[in-house]
Every structure is written in C-alpha cells, then in structure tokens.
Amino acid sequence: MWNKIRSSLPLQLIIAAGAAWLFATSLTSLAQPNVIADVDQQAWYQFLMLGKTVYIGLLKMVVGIMVMLSLIEGISNIGAITKLKTLGMRTLGFYTFTTTIAVSLGLGASLLLPVWQPLTQAVPLAEGATLIGEQAASGGAIATKLLNMALVNPVAAIVNGNLLAVVVFSIMFGIALLTALPEKHLLFEVIAGLNKGINAMIGGIIRLSPLAIFAIVFEFSLTGAEALFSQLALFALLVFVLTVIHGLVVLPGLAKLFTGIKITTLFKGISAPLAMAFATSSSAATLPLSMRSAEELGVSPATSSMVLPLGSVMNMDGTALFEGVAAIFLAQLFGVDLTTTGMVMIFIMAMVSSIGAPGMPSGSMSGMQLVLLAAGIPLEAIAILLIIERPLDTFRTAVNVEGDIIAALVVDKWQKG
C-alpha cells in the first residue's frame, strides 16, 4: 500500500486534500473562535503555508523560460509541414478551426452558467501581471492595449511576468529560425534538449504539489470546505460533459460534413487509438497506433505521416477546452473580476498554449500556467486543479487524439479533391 501511494501522484493529492480538510474541520470544531480568527498569525500556520509558497515560487521561476522553449520547439516541429505549402496551410487551418470551436464551447458554456461561488475575497494580481481596464471595451482599444503588452523586450517580459509578450516573441523567433536554418540544424536539437530539461524540472516541481494542496485546501477549509469540494465536483462534471459533446458531436459532425464518412465507421476505425489514449493519457504514446488507424480508414501515408505528428504537438482540442473552462472557474473562485479583455486573453492563451504542449500525462498543466498568469489569476489556483485534473486528463487526451485522426481524414479528402 505504501509503495502504491509513493508511486501515485493523484493518490497523494487526494490524501493531502483529505487530510487538510480533516485537520481544518477538527480545528474549527475544537478551537476557540479567537484562535481561528487569528490563525494566520500563528507560527505553525505560517509553517504549513510554506508548502504553497515554495511550490508557487518554483513555478513562477520557470514559467517564462518554459513557455518560450516549448513554443519555439513546437514551431520547429512543424517546419517540414509548412514547406509543403497547401498541405501545411490546410492542416494548420483545420487545427486552428477545431481548437477555436473547443475554446468557444468551453467559454460559452461557462459564461451561460451561474457564477461560481467565490471562496475568497478579490485577490491582488501577481507581481508583474498586467490586465486591461474596463474602460478599454472597444475593439480598437482592446487591440491597442494588447499590442502594447505584446510588443516589449522579451527579457523584460520574462522578468515582469508578461506572458503575452513572451508568446509573441517566441512565435516570431521560431518562425525566423525556420526560415534561416535548415530543418535538421543543431540549434533545434539544443532547443529540444533544453525544453526536455525544463519539462523534467517542472515534473520535479509537480512532485511537491501534495504539500501545496495540503496548504491551500487547509486555508480554504477554514472558511468553507463544503463550497470548495462541491464546486470542484461540479466543475469536473461540467468539463466532462463539454468534452463528451466536443468528442461525440462536434468532431464527428465535422468529419461527416467534410468527408461524408459514416459515424459508425469512424468510431470503429478509431476505437483502438482512443482506448490507448484513454489508458495512457499521452497523445505522443498513441501516435503510432493513430497513424495505422488513419491509414486503415483510407488516409494516404503522405498525409498521415505529416498531419498526425503535427497534431500530437499542437492540436489539443480537449486541453484548450479544459483551460478555457478552468480559467473562468478559478477566476470566479478567487474573486478575480474578468473584464472583456480578460476574456480575450483567456481565449488567446488557451489557443496558443496548445502549441508545443507536452504530449504526456498532465501536460496541460504547463499551458494552464500561461492562461492563469495572462488573465491575472493567482498561480496558486493551479494546485486546486491538480486534485481532479488527472482523471479528466484521460478524456481530454482521447478527444485530442480523435481530433488528430479526423483532421487527417479531412485534410486528405481536401488533398484528393
């Protein structure tokens, strides 16, 4: 049993959250009211909060570099397909189209539903984070503010936590490298190695998340544990329902519309890679099986060998949907008032963060940091998602893989005329 706990991060997170809730509930029922009121002044409480402080500090330390390297590597990975011009433009266009639908579905559903009950008072923005004021409601004002945020020195952007500027510079620099260097240049291998190292570092930081979960859940539980856990359950249900809608209605509908394939034939052909994706939570690990299934459905090897590897890097419909819904949920949970331009930032960053997202279990957590910071949502909010993120990750990954295969079918149909 102990070995199972040591090897299972989701189990550790559940145990940490449960222990924090029990501790806070016991303290609330047994301690004097004045003790609870002044708990944040107690030395033992401040010691417990160190877990959150260390975890959030480490994430902030690497997030800027992580975003830059992952985007540059993601763009370098599509170098070969962009050289195929027509095939490349069609593939990138379809991936952008489906991701836009996924984000719009998530944001639209979140905004139509009742507002989530805040667990805290409105919180100040993270140091260096920038939001656009409510007076900038017109399209021109929004564009001007976004450009002012985006077009700054990249070094200053990393220091100040301006993730939008980091994204813009990374995309521009990645495209410049593609045009200036051969496809197999050593620099691309160096960038890939650095990105692998950053992801390994983040993996190590994530191992500390049970400490942060304990601190954050304990902090919230002192003021209302039932609200936290009940809303997390409802949030998980919302994400699950929207993911199912996108996977069983939207994507198959697009496949039927653009290729004429029967829905039963489609799901029979992709059942094996979907099961693999569900079991492994890794689109990268499912790639060989996806390529075989796509070719069995009639996709030419020339198309599948280009479209599917690209999709495993940048087509993350399920992830983009999750990040959009999660950003609204966490903003309302933490009392962050999202303006019109805050919503625009969430939409843009949910789209952009899918480029170069690690095709591994819980890979979306790196992109989620980008979305939270860009919208001015406290980074500590990501620890709350870790409680229920991994179970949802299995469904998201299956939808990601489904979107890749359907994209291959559609693009191949267009290529054949």
Secondary structure as GFF3:
##gff-version 3
##sequence-region A 1 417
A	DSSP	alpha_helix	2	7	.	.	.	ID=ss1
A	DSSP	alpha_helix	9	30	.	.	.	ID=ss2
A	DSSP	alpha_helix	33	37	.	.	.	ID=ss3
A	DSSP	three_ten_helix	39	41	.	.	.	ID=ss4
A	DSSP	alpha_helix	43	48	.	.	.	ID=ss5
A	DSSP	alpha_helix	50	77	.	.	.	ID=ss6
A	DSSP	alpha_helix	79	82	.	.	.	ID=ss7
A	DSSP	alpha_helix	86	112	.	.	.	ID=ss8
A	DSSP	alpha_helix	139	150	.	.	.	ID=ss9
A	DSSP	alpha_helix	154	160	.	.	.	ID=ss10
A	DSSP	alpha_helix	163	180	.	.	.	ID=ss11
A	DSSP	alpha_helix	186	206	.	.	.	ID=ss12
A	DSSP	alpha_helix	209	245	.	.	.	ID=ss13
A	DSSP	pi_helix	246	250	.	.	.	ID=ss14
A	DSSP	alpha_helix	251	259	.	.	.	ID=ss15
A	DSSP	alpha_helix	263	280	.	.	.	ID=ss16
A	DSSP	alpha_helix	283	296	.	.	.	ID=ss17
A	DSSP	alpha_helix	301	314	.	.	.	ID=ss18
A	DSSP	alpha_helix	317	333	.	.	.	ID=ss19
A	DSSP	alpha_helix	340	352	.	.	.	ID=ss20
A	DSSP	alpha_helix	364	374	.	.	.	ID=ss21
A	DSSP	alpha_helix	381	416	.	.	.	ID=ss22
###
